[in-house]
């Protein structure tokens, strides 16, 4: 069952993300659904599953993105790892306590993309970067915390014992 | 009943009276009519009450029948007609979309026919999977002969350049992305420059010679120096010129000709020179071509 869920996330979420972007580019930007999913898997299932799913989903997402082939792979992998570590240390945390970690991961991801997409481009000014990052940051956080709230009622976040 | 119990004498009197009355009715119709009318009016008035009652009851029963029982079929018909209407509306929308698509494809085909390069048509199926690049996903890839660095155009002008391919899809970086650059030519002045995307989703032409007489409204086309695009494809229109003090070059803001929000079908330029070469060879093989060759 878990295998099917992960396979669905890996193969269906990046195309869905690309579809969402088709509508979201009209309003300036959309959420990074893949990042949200990786964060949630990391929080609930531990860092190993988080990083594995992050790498896999990032690789598929890179094939649907104009950026370098490593960019989403690395970003999502690290996000899964960090989310797993956060989930281990904040087991059973309330949804409001997850605002900081999820927003932090989204911000870190945005900073990586600002650096990668704007390298050597002096006219990629900070205001434009904020204009792209702000909606993504807000939407990622809202979706992530909302999904965490929904799922935390059904599942208990991973603890040190669970991971073993 | 009273008549049957009365005496025979009285009975005869009554019968005689009625016979005389009938005779009077036949013999004096005009005179008896008014009498009868006067007698019948109060009777009619009395009868009108039950008559109205019956009529009202009948009306209600009819309404009940027509409005509820007989309308059972009408309700079903209404539901069926509504479903048919929805279906026809859907078909109408689909047909309109098909007509619009056919019109666009017709334009694309006409453009492909008159253009001097080989190309493959593709549909835009998605956008870039992150917010950080302005890119499109096309439904044509390696198997269709699409390779990285190939140019992508529409009848309106340049769209961008292929940066990645898979067997069935390809990623096109738009000319409005800061990571993309195409060599451009100002059509009026013939000055060349580099057209790059900006972070705000527009384009900017850099390295325009300082002595160039470029002005707002000038059209910018491809120069043909960048691989992937033949010479003369529309890129955009200059809207603002930036000439800073002490700079060696001037730059200009360019609004792309292509509306990137409404892209559905595009052409990927698979070979820029093939048709030009074929045309040149064909021309050289004709007597006139041979003559001019000498």
Interface residues (C-beta under 8 A of the other chain):
Chain A: X14 X15 X17 X18 X19 X21 X22 X24 X25 X26 X29 X30 X32 X34 X61 X63 X64 X65 X66 X67 X69 X72 X113 X114 X116 X117 X118 X121 X123 X124 X125 X128 X129 X132 X133 X135 X136
Chain B: X126 X127 X128 X129 X130 X131 X132 X133 X134 X135 X137 X163 X164 X166 X169 X171 X172 X173 X177 X178 X179 X198 X199 X200 X204 X261
